[in-house]
Amino acid sequence: MKTLDGKWIVPLALAAGLLVASGPARAIDWSGVQGKDIIVFYPGQSSWEWLLTESDHSGAPKFRGGKNCVDCHEGEQKKIGDLIASGKKLEPNPIPGKPGWLTVNVKAAHDGEKMYFRLEWAGGPPSGQKMDKDFEEKATVMIDDGQVKEMTRGGCWGACHDDAIGMPSAPAGSKITKYIPESRSKLTRQGGGENYKPQADLDAMVKGGEFLEYWQGRLNKDKPAVAVDGYILDKRHTNDPPATAAEGGFEGDKWVVVLSRPLKASGPGQKDIVPGKTYTLGFAIHDDYTEHRFHYVSLATTMVLDSGAAEIVAVKK
Amino acid sequence: MLGRLWGAVRQRGLCFTLAVLVIGGIGGILFWGGFNWIVESTNKESFCIACHEMEATPYKELKKTIHFKNPAGVTAICSDCHVPKQWIYKMIRKIKASRELYYHFITGKIDTPEKFEKHRLEMAKLVWATMKATDSRECRNCHSMDSMDFAKQAPRARTQHEDSLKTGETCIDCHKGIAHKDVSKEAEKMEEKAQPESFDIQ
């Protein structure tokens, strides 16, 4: 009988720990958790560079002067989404019949061990197109703990750039994914391109927690949900295996997904989620087999554990 | 004898003075009224759009906006926005407007829609600069910040209006191109506003 070499013990223990951590979420009784309806709207090609350019976005000086997106646009999400989805602005390839916005009911809770998000929404009507051939719906939560000022100020737009896939300044064949401005030495109206900071600087940023974390649940009717997660720094990094678990699917007439992850970071590219700290969240829904920028996005929202001044309070269950 | 003569002269002088005063007064009133009637006539919409340059382009654009037609039935005509109400400023504006007559009758600078379009940005910038310099005086003839019910405004409008009280921004800073074709983006594209030097934020 073969025995395990001693050198494998630590990696195996770590892998086992990760599997346990990312395993099926303990059932949370969501009935007592108050949900918050969040409007996610269609952003088209509105990039970080677009929103900071006054000739494109008249609110640019206000934003530079300290106003956050929500300060001016809270309550306008439906109107903005309708305008962009119609193709009248910021969308050169409108999807016929695409609604400008969706409502996502968000519940957040923790059990002292893990953090849980429950997202529930009704997708838009089918367009017949399948950009993503594998998954009908995807729900994503972007998380920051105040380390990335662009996220605090502008939510997910802090990671969305003009040279990313499908965006106006994307070079032909480009595979540029999301990234944060601090990962580049210089940004222009066309984005940060290849102006990467030295790898040592990027490594230091990961170590210092200067990145955005994302948790995503990929869904199909009649199939188990698939979790994907990672962090965004110089590009979108994916954890393999994921630290996040995803459960859910199509229930009745709505999509429901519960995303969970241990409160304590279990590896690089993860943030500890602790009481007393305010987190910035962004929510995104890719409905109707869409991918990349053809999604719905929320403005930035805030979250605390247990109690405090934030739009979402994750209660202990 | 001398006293009687002096009395007669005084009486005639008084009559003369009175006559001058009465005739002058009536004449003055007629002149003043006539002058004002002429000035006010040049403030009428029908006067402004009598020139085809105005009727063919800016007036047609105005008719599509809320400043022309709205649920309350309150309409702004050309002079409401482009001619000051205060007399001295009004006169200055009228004198400046004589230059427009020169362009209309002599050079035909904007006498076709194509020519108007060619000079639109230049003209728009002049109007914006004037409005900025006067703290949007003509806007404020109808829109008073003191009378605005911020609580009933949309969130963005509320925020911006409240901020403007602190920052000193004026109406035209945000409300360009609201009564005619908006060329503010074209103007900004020619400035640094189209290619910012930095994309860093505080």
Boltz contact constraints between the chains, C-beta under 6 A:
constraints:
  - contact:
      token1: [A, 49]
      token2: [B, 199]
      max_distance: 6.0
  - contact:
      token1: [A, 52]
      token2: [B, 199]
      max_distance: 6.0
  - contact:
      token1: [A, 53]
      token2: [B, 196]
      max_distance: 6.0
  - contact:
      token1: [A, 54]
      token2: [B, 188]
      max_distance: 6.0
  - contact:
      token1: [A, 54]
      token2: [B, 193]
      max_distance: 6.0
  - contact:
      token1: [A, 55]
      token2: [B, 185]
      max_distance: 6.0
  - contact:
      token1: [A, 55]
      token2: [B, 188]
      max_distance: 6.0
  - contact:
      token1: [A, 55]
      token2: [B, 189]
      max_distance: 6.0
  - contact:
      token1: [A, 55]
      token2: [B, 193]
      max_distance: 6.0
  - contact:
      token1: [A, 55]
      token2: [B, 194]
      max_distance: 6.0
  - contact:
      token1: [A, 71]
      token2: [B, 159]
      max_distance: 6.0
  - contact:
      token1: [A, 72]
      token2: [B, 156]
      max_distance: 6.0
  - contact:
      token1: [A, 72]
      token2: [B, 159]
      max_distance: 6.0
  - contact:
      token1: [A, 74]
      token2: [B, 155]
      max_distance: 6.0
  - contact:
      token1: [A, 75]
      token2: [B, 155]
      max_distance: 6.0
  - contact:
      token1: [A, 187]
      token2: [B, 199]
      max_distance: 6.0
  - contact:
      token1: [A, 189]
      token2: [B, 195]
      max_distance: 6.0
